[in-house]
């Protein structure tokens, strides 16, 4: 094989590394939000919702409504981050596939070039 890097040595390109870093950050944020939401946010909302709505004053009902609205917004942001992580993973998959195909094509080109060089050198030695 010709000089240079071995085939398939660096399927992970710079763009793919960047996408993986973004994906890792998104997954850390999603994990942190999920842990906080399940262990802190939702028990607080569940505790606030234990007040009977008919016995609660208007002020308490507004507080409960506000907490529930914040919880929906919180989980909505978490879902958006999850969708963003899925898009980043898909983009990384496309980049790895594109890089793999380019390297495979280069390997085939190199192989056919070396075979044609060998055939030319064998053909010229038989003519002499």
N, C-alpha and C positions, 0 to 999 in steps of 0.2 A: 504494500500500500504506500502511497505517496506520503511525503512528510506532512506534518500538521497534526491536528487533533484527531483522535480516533473517532470512528463513526458513532453517532448518537451520544457524544460526550456531553453536550450541553443543550438538552431539549428545553431546559428552563431558560427562557430569554430574560432580558432586563425588564421588558413589559410584564412578563409573567410573574417575575419576582415582585414587581410593584403591585400587581393585582393581588398576589397572595398576602402581601403586607396589609393592604387595605381590607382584604377579607378576614384576616386574623384580628385586626382591630374591630371590625364590625362584629365578629363572633364574640370577642371579649365584652363588647358593649351589650350585646344581646344577652349573654350569660349573666352579666351583672344586673341588668334590668330585670331579668326573669327571677333571679334569686331575691332581689329587693322586693319585687312585686308580689311574689308568693309568700315571703316571710314577714314583710313589714306592711306593705300597702293594703293587700287584701284583708288581713286580719283587722286592720284599723277600720276599714270600710264595713266589714262584717259586724264589728263591735258597734259602730255608729248606727247601723241599720237595725239593731236589736230594739231600738226605741219604737214603741207602737205609734204608727202615724196619726191615729186619732187623738192620742194623748199629747203628742208633741206640739209645741208652739210653731208658729210660722217661721220663726228664726231657726229653730232646730231643723225643720223640714228643708229649709234653704241650705243649711249646712250639709245635710245628708245628700241633697241633690248636687251640690257643688262637689262633694267628695266623689260621688259616683261619676259625675262628668269628668273629673280629673282622672279617675281610674280608667275610663274609656279612652281618654286622650293619651294616657300613659301607655296602655296596651296597643293603641293605634300606632304610636311612635315605634314601639317595639316591633310591631308587625311590619312597618315600613322599613326598619333596619334589617329585618329578616329578608324581605323582598330584595333589598339592595345587596345583601350578602349572596343571595341566589343569582342575581344578575352578574355580580363580580365573579362568582364561581363559573358561570357559563362563559363569560368573556375569557377567563383563564383557560378553560377547556378548549375554546376555539384557538387561542394563541398557542397552546401546547400542540394541538393537532396541526396547525399551520407550520410550526417550526419542525415538527416530526416529518411532515410531508416534504418540506424543503430539504431537510437533511437526507431523507431517503432518496429523493431525486438527485441530489448531489452525489450520493454514494453510487447510484446507478450510472450517472454520467462519468464518474471517475473510473468505474469498472469497465464500461464500454470503451472509454478512451484508452485505458491500459491494454485492453484486448486488441484494439485496432493498432496500437503502437507495436505490440508483440507480433501481430500478423504482418505488419509492414517490414519489421526487422527480419522475420523468418522468410518473407518473400524475397527480400533483397539479397539474402545470403544464398538462396537457391539459384538466383540468376547468375551469380559470379562463378 
